[in-house]
Amino acid sequence: MKNLIAAATELNEVLGLDPAIPTKKVTETVLTDKIIEAADMLEEDDVITPETIKTLVKIGAWKFEVPEEEEEEEEEDEPAPAPKKAAGKKPAAAPKKAAPVEEEEEEEEEEEEEEEEEEEEEEEGPDFDALVKQIKTADKLALAEKTVAFKKLIKTNDLFTSLRKDIAGKFNAGDIKNSMLEIIVKAEKKGAKKPAAAPAAAPAKGKAAPAAKKEAPAEKPAKEPKVAKVKKEGAPTKKSLIEGMLATKTGATIEQMAQAMVDQGVDPDLKKNIVVTKLWLSKMGFDTKKAAIDKNPVFKAKK
């Protein structure tokens, strides 16, 4: 909660939000939703602290690339190869010529067993029904919790490897859900073809089993689902749509601008688009208070 409050405070300052994101007497869910809505207004040249970026990435509100420095720090924490050399103690094993050979053979056998276990797991495949249930359960959650749940599913299931780039920044939960379901359907169809080959391999003497394992890697690349990418290059943004409609002779209402975002495929959530449109208009210097909107709901570019 402290990280969310800090992120909200920084967004209030950077974006000059009026009204500002409330940080007192507010639930974590409401605060998260407000931060996600406000973060949609961030631009690439806005200066944001690394701590706030981490918070925005965690709740799925960061729509830009994660700074390389943070990724390098994570990679540097993982290696620690030094202890392995100490554990091997090759100098001590030198006097005994027979021991190293036996150790090497044991290591090779262990590696082969591990590879066989991994291949068997790959052949068995994921539990598609369980994944579908998890997706449907997550889809019923609030937007912020749904986003976190979808990201966790994608990161912990190799079936969704092709979608991991799409969740690096801000993404549309509805599109990601559909992409996951499409991948599961395609994977089930591929899995249905495997049993036909199994009976043919059964009567073979013993070399048939390794042959089946060699075929498994060929089916690994589930790269076809890349068709369902969330973002497209050159696609309009919420800001560009608002600016375009403000520049027209007739101008536009907040509802019309929000609906345009839905029609252009930018974001299917109309209610969220209305909130973001008000935030953008406020940042551009327009009066978005209820009294002003009731008096004149049409917004036009200022001359």
N, C-alpha and C positions, 0 to 999 in steps of 0.2 A: 504493500500500500504506500510506503514511503517513496518508493521509486516512481509510482504513478503520480503522486502529488508533486514530486520534483519535476517530472516530465510535463505535467499540466502547467505548472508555474512558468517553466521555460517557454512553452508554446505560447502562453499568454503574452510574454514579453516579446518574443521574436515576431509573432504574427500580429501583435497589437489588437488582440481580440476584444470586442465590445458587443455584447457582454462577455466577460472572461469566463473561462472554464472554472466552475466552483470547486474549491479544494477542501471545504469544511462542511461537515454534516452531509456527506454524500457517500453512497455505497460504492464499493469497489467496481461493481458491474456498471453502474451509471457513469462513474468516472472514466472507466475504460472506454465505454462507447463515445463519450464526449471527446476523449483524446484521439480516438480513431477518426472521428469526423473532422476535428481540427487539423490533424496531421495530413489530411488529404489536400490541404492548402499549401503545404510546404513546397518550396521550389529548390532546385539543385544548388543555387548559390546562397541559400539560407545557412547560417552558421549554427550548428547544433552540437552540443557537447557529446562525447563518446558515451557517457552514462545514459543520456536520454535516447541516443540512437539504439543502445542495447535494449532499453525498455520498449521502444517502438517496434523493434524487430521481434521481440518476445511476444507482443500482442498482435503481431501481423499488421502493424500500421505504417511500417517503413517501406516506401514505394521505390526507393533508389537502391543502388548497389551498396552492400556493406563495405565500409572502408577496409582496404587490404591490411592495414596495420593490425586490426583486431583479429583477422583470420590468421595472420602470421604468428601472433602471440599464442593462439590456440594450438597451432601446429608445433610450435617450439616446446610447449608443455608436454606433448605426447611422446616424443622419441625415447630419450633416456637409454641409448644403446650401450653405455659404459658398463652397467651391471652385468650384461650378457657375457662380455669378455672375461670378467672376473669369475663368473660362474663356471666358464668352460675349463679354466685352469689347464690350458694346453701344455705349458712348460712342465707341470707335475706329471702329466701323462706320458711324456716323451720317453722316460726310461722303460716303460712297459709297452712293448710293441704290439702285443696281442690285445690289450685292453682297448686302445682307440678303435681298432677294427670292430670289436664287439659293440662298442658304444655307437659307432657310426651305423652299424647294421640295425641296432635297436631304434636309433633315431629315424632311420629310413622306414622301418616297419611302422613306427608310430605315425609318421607323416602319411604313409599310404593308408593306414586305418582312418586317419582324420579325413583324408580326401574322399575315401569311400563313404564315410558317414555324411559328409557334405553333399556328395552326389546323390546319396539315397534321400536326403532331405529335399534336394532340388526336385528329384523325381516325384516325391510325394506331393509337393506343391503346397501353396497356402490354403487355408480353410476359407473358401469364397463366401460361404453362407455367413460365417462369423464376421468377415470383413463388411459385408453388406449391412448386417445388423448394427455394427459399430458406426458405419457411416450414417445410417438412418437415425440412430440414437443421438449422434453428435449434431445432426441437422436440426434437431428439436431444441437445441440450446440457444442461449442468447448469442448475438453476433460475435462478441469478443470471445466467449467460451467456445463457440463453434469454430472460430478461426484457429484457436489454439489446439482444439481437438483434431481438426483436419491436418494441421501441420505435423502433429505427433504421429498420426496414422501414416502420413507420407514418408516421414523420416524413419519410422520403425518397420516399414514393409518394403522389401526390395521390389515388389511388384509395381510400386509407384515411383521407381527411380527417375523416370522421365519427367515427373512433375516437380522434382525437388528444386529445379531452377525457377519454376514459376512461383514458388512460395518464398523466394529470397527477399522479396519486398512486399508491397501491399498487393493483395489479390482479391478477386471476387469469389466469395465462398460458394455461391451457387454454381459458377463455372467449374470450380475445382471439384465439387461434389459430382457433377455430371461426368467430368473427365475420369475420376476414380471408378465410377460405375461402368463407363465404357471399357476401361482397361480390364475390369473384372470379367465382363461379358466376353471380350476377345480371348482372355486367358482361359476361360471355361471352354470356349469352342476349341482352342488348341489342345486342352487337356482331354477333351472327348475323343480326339483322334489317337491319343497314345495307346489306349487299351487294345486297339486293333492290331498294333504291332507286337504287343506282349505275348499272345499265344504263339506266334511264329518263333519268338526267341526262346520259349519254354522248352521245346523238344531238343534244342541244341545241347551238346555235351557239357560245356562249361564255359566256353569262350563266348557264348552268346551274351552273357551278362555284361562283360566289359563292353561289348559292341553297343548295348543299349545305353550305357553310361556315356559313350562317346557322342551319341546322338543328342543327349540332353543339353550340352553347351550350345549346340546350334539353335536351340529354341530359347536360350536365355535372353537375347536382345529383344525386349518388348518395346522397341522404339517406334512402332507404328502409331501409338496414341499421341505422338507429338503433334498431330493435327489439331488437337484441342488445346491450343495455347491461349492463355488468358489475355495477354497483351499483344497487340499488333503494331509494327512499326508504322509511324505516320498516322496513327489513329488519333482522333480529336481528344482533347482533355476537357475536364469540366471548366477550367479557366478559359480555354480558347472558345468553348461554346458560349459561355457567358459574355465574353468580350464581343464575339461575333453578333449575338442577338442585341446587345446594347447599341452596336453601331448601326443597326437598321433604322429606317425612318420611323417605323411604328414603335420600336422598342419592344419590350416583353415583360411579362409578369414573372414573379418568382416561380410559380407553378409551371409556366410555359418553358422556362429555362430548365427546370428540373425534369420535365417530361422529355425535353430534347435529349437530355443525357441518357434517358431510357431508350428512346428511339434510335439514337446513334450507337447503342451498344456499349456506352461508357460504363454505366452502372444501372442494373435493373431495380435497385432499391429506390423508389420514388421518394419516400419519406426522408431517407438519408440525403438524397439529392437536394431536397428543399432546404434542409438545415445547412448543408455545405454552400448552397447558393447564397443564402442569407449572410454566411460568414464572409464569402468572397466579396459580396456587394458592400458589406460593412468595411472591409479592408480597403476597398476602392474609394471609400469616402461617401457612400450613399447612406441615407438614414433608413435603417431597417426596423425601426420601432413600430409597434402595432398601429399607433395613431397616424404615423406618416404613411404607412402602407394602405390603411383604410381610406385616407384622403386621396392618394394617387398610387394605385397598385402597379402602374406601368413604369418601368425603369428605362432610361435612355442614357447614352453616353454624354458626358458633360462636354460642352464646347469650350 
